[in-house]
Amino acid sequence: MASENQTQTQYWRVSPGERGYLWREQKLHECIAIGWNETGSAKGKSRPWLRRALKDKKKFEWRPGAHAFGQLEDFIWNIRKGDKVVASTSGGGIYALGTVVGDYEYNRNLWYRHSRKVAWETTFWSPVKIKSLDLREDVYNKFHGRSSYTIRSLEPDQWNHFTDRLRKVRTPFRNLAMWGGLIQSPEYEGEVIILFTHMLQHFGMRIASIGTRFPDAIVERKKNGTWRTTNVEFELRSSRFCCHMPACDNKGTFCRTIVCWEDDWTDRRKKSRFEIIELKRELEKIL
């Protein structure tokens, strides 16, 4: 008969890759996964085996960090079916919450192979920023900074505090499966362009041409019944436009319009010279 401790729900925060770069893969495969693939499968293996595998210099190009064993131990042996998990990263934010529904697997089809199936019950097409939750310090430290690691356990009261804060977040991106052909908000400049093309009608614009040199595109917009052209540069975040100065002032590459996913440019004096079209804000209006 299982002990009470073995039947109680546990709570975990797991990072789907640095800054969440593997979240899309894990979302599509309905799982959560972590790295240290070099150990090989731990199915049917023991903790002493894992310690030896992590010390095997033939398997690893570099020595795993001091916390690797504890994190793998939690993921392989301590997480149980029925446990609650949140996928989040320090830099990316909160991606999803779900319930563990599968045993440990070593899935060779994934970039991170140590994996578990998860039923993702709440997802965020655009991740919720951790700082926006105003978490208690003990909870915040498990989500942000070096001490957050790849995997951390949360106490029941910490989980309840976190989920209570998350429920109060007003966002149209909650449980949005796809928009503009993207299963997750843009992470690359090319995806900003894709999203922009799906919002042209909203802006009353059309693309005349697009290329690989600065500026990225010539866009036409209707003003007083006449289509007028303007040069446009696409950026994931507006602050990245700085690298195009002073080229943006030259006659052949003159550009005053930036289309970005997020406007993070803090230098108001410089940014005041430009029209910044922030797709995230505009999409929030549409949704």
Residue pairs with C-beta under 8 A, 6 or more apart in sequence:
6 80
9 82
9 83
9 84
9 156
10 78
10 79
10 80
10 83
10 84
10 153
11 83
11 84
11 85
11 153
11 154
11 155
11 156
11 158
11 159
12 74
12 79
12 83
12 84
12 85
12 86
12 151
12 152
12 153
12 154
13 85
13 86
13 88
13 142
13 143
13 148
13 151
13 152
13 154
14 32
14 34
14 75
14 85
14 86
14 87
14 88
14 150
14 151
15 34
15 87
15 88
15 89
15 90
15 148
15 149
15 150
15 151
16 22
16 23
16 26
16 32
16 33
16 87
16 89
16 95
16 112
17 23
17 35
17 89
17 111
17 112
18 89
18 91
19 89
19 90
19 91
19 92
20 87
20 88
20 89
20 91
20 92
20 93
20 95
20 127
21 187
22 33
22 111
22 112
23 87
23 92
23 95
23 96
23 184
24 183
24 184
25 110
25 111
26 32
26 33
26 87
26 110
26 112
26 115
27 95
27 96
27 120
27 123
27 183
27 184
28 183
29 107
29 109
29 110
29 115
30 117
30 118
30 119
30 120
31 102
31 107
31 110
31 115
31 116
31 117
31 118
32 85
32 87
32 98
32 100
32 115
32 116
32 118
33 107
33 110
33 111
33 112
33 113
33 114
33 115
33 116
34 71
34 72
34 75
34 112
34 114
34 115
34 150
34 151
35 112
35 113
35 114
35 150
36 54
36 64
36 68
36 72
36 114
37 112
37 113
37 114
38 53
38 56
38 59
38 60
39 50
39 53
39 54
39 59
39 72
39 114
40 53
40 59
40 106
41 106
41 113
42 49
42 50
42 72
42 76
42 104
42 106
42 114
43 104
43 105
43 106
47 73
47 77
50 69
50 72
50 73
50 76
51 69
53 59
54 60
54 64
54 68
54 69
54 72
57 63
67 149
71 149
71 150
71 151
72 114
74 151
74 153
75 104
75 114
75 116
75 151
76 104
76 114
77 104
78 153
79 85
79 100
79 104
79 116
80 100
81 100
81 101
81 102
81 103
82 99
82 100
83 99
83 100
84 97
84 98
84 99
84 100
84 159
85 97
85 98
85 99
85 100
85 118
86 94
86 96
86 97
86 162
87 94
87 95
87 96
87 97
87 98
87 120
88 94
88 95
88 127
88 130
88 143
89 95
90 130
90 143
90 144
90 145
90 148
92 127
93 124
93 127
93 128
93 129
93 130
94 124
94 127
94 128
94 130
94 133
94 166
95 123
95 124
95 127
96 120
96 122
96 123
96 124
97 120
97 121
97 122
97 163
97 166
98 118
98 119
98 120
98 121
98 122
99 118
99 119
99 121
100 116
100 117
100 118
101 117
101 118
101 119
102 116
102 117
102 118
103 116
104 114
104 115
104 116
105 115
105 116
105 117
106 113
106 114
106 115
107 113
107 115
122 174
122 175
123 174
123 175
123 176
123 177
124 171
124 173
124 174
124 176
125 173
125 176
125 177
125 178
125 179
125 183
125 184
125 185
126 171
126 173
126 184
126 185
126 280
127 185
128 166
128 169
128 171
130 140
130 143
130 144
131 144
132 169
133 162
133 165
133 166
133 169
134 165
135 143
135 161
135 162
135 165
136 158
136 161
138 158
139 154
139 158
139 161
139 162
141 147
141 148
142 148
142 152
142 154
142 158
143 162
154 162
171 284
172 283
172 284
172 287
173 185
173 287
176 287
177 183
179 195
179 198
179 283
179 287
180 194
180 195
180 197
180 198
180 199
181 194
181 198
182 191
182 194
182 195
185 261
185 280
186 192
186 194
186 195
186 236
186 261
186 279
187 236
188 236
189 234
189 235
189 236
191 261
192 234
192 235
192 236
192 259
192 260
192 261
192 279
193 210
193 216
193 217
193 234
195 261
195 279
195 283
196 234
196 259
196 279
197 207
199 279
199 282
199 283
199 286
200 206
200 207
202 282
202 286
203 221
203 277
203 282
204 221
204 222
205 219
205 220
205 221
205 222
206 219
206 220
206 221
206 227
207 217
207 218
207 219
207 220
208 217
208 218
208 219
208 220
208 229
209 217
209 218
210 216
210 217
210 218
211 217
214 233
214 244
214 247
214 248
214 253
214 255
215 231
215 232
215 233
215 244
215 248
215 253
215 255
216 232
216 233
216 234
217 231
217 232
217 233
217 234
218 229
218 230
218 231
218 232
219 229
219 230
219 231
219 232
219 257
220 227
220 228
220 229
220 230
221 227
221 228
221 230
222 228
230 256
230 257
231 253
231 254
231 255
231 256
231 257
232 255
232 257
232 258
232 259
233 241
233 244
233 248
233 255
233 257
233 258
233 259
234 258
234 259
234 260
235 241
235 258
235 259
235 260
236 260
236 261
236 262
237 260
237 261
237 262
237 263
237 264
237 265
238 258
238 260
238 262
238 263
238 264
238 265
238 271
238 276
238 278
239 264
239 265
239 266
240 260
241 248
241 258
241 260
241 265
241 274
242 265
242 270
244 255
245 270
247 253
248 254
248 255
248 256
256 273
256 274
256 275
257 274
257 275
257 277
258 274
258 275
258 276
258 277
259 277
259 279
260 276
260 277
260 278
260 279
261 278
261 279
261 280
262 278
262 280
263 276
263 278
263 281
265 271
265 276
